[in-house]
């Protein structure tokens, strides 16, 4: 048993937020502390749960991106949903003696989630164009914070109703089964590039290799810089999603508003509050970001990355104030935390629109996969573990107390403010290359083979046809 679990205290009571994004991983968000007590794991090990989830997601994303660019996207999505819902359900039956199996199940959930995160936006990109695409992506990305927030709310509510945190992991597969039925019966699988009326280009001609697609994306600077910006967003949202409820719980303990948690089930009020804030700010933020992008694009073609940069640069001081004010005045801390989440949520639909506009249609699945992979491996795959590790290291240097536990977590969180500001700078750099990359993405043949190779092959074909015609005339 870890030292952190041997002694009851704020640390035990607080943390419970889960994971990244809003799928099955989020259903455990309201019960992280219960998971820690059940499997006897410390802060750093608990953060490793999220690292395993996102690590498997990032390893699987390139595979699903490759499949999504070359095979049926509906079938791939269906298999992914079955995989992650089955793993999520089975994880609720694991014995405390086999904690490694629980970590493994989180990895399988991440693998299944990679299919949806990679392929679904490309289907929408092939069904809609222009302002209509922006609106549809806004609706789609609204459900990222909604799903994540509902994970906190449902997880906490189901645990309160049943008195058993395992049921929090059993509710999501029911909703995922409904999603699978709707996907199979209602969602079309359009030809790649259909919205840009490039069907003949995409369906015919030469098929590029995966390595050629990656080389093309590596030269697409709008894609590169926006991907680094998304990475900064993922780092901060991953850390917030995992540790914010625990941080808020510790703050209430320090203020004398909450008793430490000595036994299961622990108080879920902070998860409910944070989940509600995530849902509300997520919906409002995605709508505001998409609408601002739609309107601003009419006067500035670089509107999308500029909106992303502005929101991240504004979110950094909000997050800083939320952390600094927590031991002084909790209401102000909640207000600035909500503002920070609102500004972060403004970017989800806008970032997807940037990718779809600067990447050629036949490479979009691979582009989504690479953006997810880089964003997770440098972002939320490690940020919860890093925050937990720094927090544990700071605690080890001081006498143990409720106040020191809170201050350690607070200080470990401060690095997120710098990371999110750097993300804003990356989007400013993306704005410099946006128009050129958008124009290049609309050119036939872009993102397949090298243009020089295409020209040489065309010349060879023309020469061969001329030679054949001359031979026929001679005979």
Phi, psi and omega in degrees: 000134181289158180298326183290336180266345180289322184255129177289154179168187184301327183297318177297323186278333189281283204304118170210041176258156183251222203269212197258130163086203183225052177244215181299330179301327183286340182293341177267004187296329180274004187227023183300317181297321178296322177296317179300315181291321183294316183262001178058056181240152184272182178301311183295322177291324177294320176297331179293336175303313179292324179296318178296316180302306184286332176297315177292325178298315184289328177289330182275334186302314178300326178295313180292327176297317177298314179295321181293333178277349188230344184227182183298122182284327179296316180296318180297316178297318181298316178296323179296318179296317178299320183294311186284328178289322178295319179292320179297319179293315183294333182293341181282354181250011184279136179286150178298342178287343184241058181298331180297331177292325178295318176298318180297319180296324176297325177293320179294322175301317178297322178297315178295321180297329181301327181297316183287315182298330184275317193263323186304314180298330181289328176295315177297323179295333178270354178258337187224159179222158171061222181298327180295321177296318180300316181294318181294318177296325177298315178298316181298313185280348171302325186280357170290303176292328178296314179295319179295315179296320178295332175299316177297311186294311182294318180300314180291318183293316180295320177297320179293323182287321186264338185074012183221117184294340181300328181292341176296332179271354183258352183277326185294321179304331177295316179291325180292328176296320176297317179299321180296318179297316180295322178298313184292321187271332190244334188270125176281168176238086188288158174299147180292128182084011183299321183295327179273006180058040178248028187301320181294324179292318185284318186281334180253188175076193185276141178264123182285157175277167180296321180295323177293322176298318181293321178297318178299315181293326178293336176268356180269095190290331175298318178294317183296310183289323178292328176295320176294325175296318176297324178299317177297318177299317181295321179302312184287314181294326177295317179294316179297313183300327183275319190251345185301314178300322178293319178299317180292323177297314180298323179297319179291327175296316179297323179282355182078017181266353186212136174279147176300158180268120181255341180205160178284152352280149181272161180298129183256013185301319183293323177295320179295316180296311182295322177297317179296316178299318180297317180296309185295310181293329178295313180298309182296317183296315181297317179296314180297316180297316180293318181291319177298320178296314182299318182283317185289332179298335181290337180246343180216112182295344179262022188300318189299305179293331178292323176295317178299316181296316182297317182294321180289320179293332175279331181289330183302307178294330177296315179295320179299314180294324178299321181286316184290325184276348184304316179282352183260307181214112183295318180304317179296322178297317177298319182298312182289329175296317178296319178297318178298316178295322178299314181293323177295321182290340179299340192264343192300308181290324182295319179298317178297321179294323177300311182299314183294334183272337184255355182246137178299145186306320187283354179250004189292323178298316178295321179296316177300317182296316180293321179295318177296316182297310180295317181300322181279318185292326178261353183248253190281357173293325183249343187296317177298319179294319180296316179298315178296321181294314179296319179299315179296321180294319179293322178295324183292341183270357183226159174300141185288132176200164179298319180295319181292324177298318178294313182296325179296316179292322178299312182293324179292334180285339188297334180298336181296329181294321178291317181299318183290328176293321176297324176298321176299321176297324179296320179291328175298320177292324177298325181298331181293334185250358192300307187297319180296316181290326176297317179296320181292325181294335182274353180282133179302136178091349180294135177086006177256261176257169180299139186300325178295321178296320180298316181297318182293322178294321178297320179294321179296317179297317181298319180295320180295318179296319180296318180295319180295318180296320180294322179297320180295320181294322180294323183284000000 
